[in-house]
Amino acid sequence: MVVLAAGASTRMGTSKQLLPVQGESLLHRAASTAVKASVGEVWVVLGSEAEKHLPEILDLPVNTIIHHEWQRGMGSSIKAALAHVAPRSYDAIVFMVCDQPHVTSNHLANLIDALNQQPSISVVASAYGDSVGVPAVFRSSRFAELAQLSDEAGAKRVIEARPESTLKITFERGLCDLDTREDYQRFLHSRMVKRD
């Protein structure tokens, strides 16, 4: 299953989830990408301005989690998602965000395939630049660590905690992360976004 954290908009000055990318909002694009990956249920964590964002994904077969304490940080959103889906006993969860516009359904499927092919690996993460992060897939054996993240921490902390059981898949386009208006303008002026 996939959990999509819609994120906050504080640095953008507007709702970045609603910014248009080739005819659809960033939020719809990310949720649609997760659905097309055909990796099970998709859960979307909505926080800031959830009432504005929910209509964006009503046409998609996704479940939603309204996280009222989103301002506490990404770790709080991860923990809210885990608490909500825990009764369903998933074997693994993919975490992704909506402001990486180059994420494709193929990349999500590749992360899960890599995890399935290597039983000794408990995390498969995306590597870009000198960093590693989401999208990333975690086996259930790592859920407890995710649930213990501090509110402001992201999944990267768990990804890096046990390098011997973490596989990194190169995804250089993951460097494109739309946090500011300048990021968005640079993205719009870059080459066309690839869809799969």
Order of alpha helices (4+ residues) and beta strands (2+ residues): beta-beta-beta-alpha-beta-alpha-beta-alpha-beta-alpha-beta-beta-alpha-alpha-beta-alpha
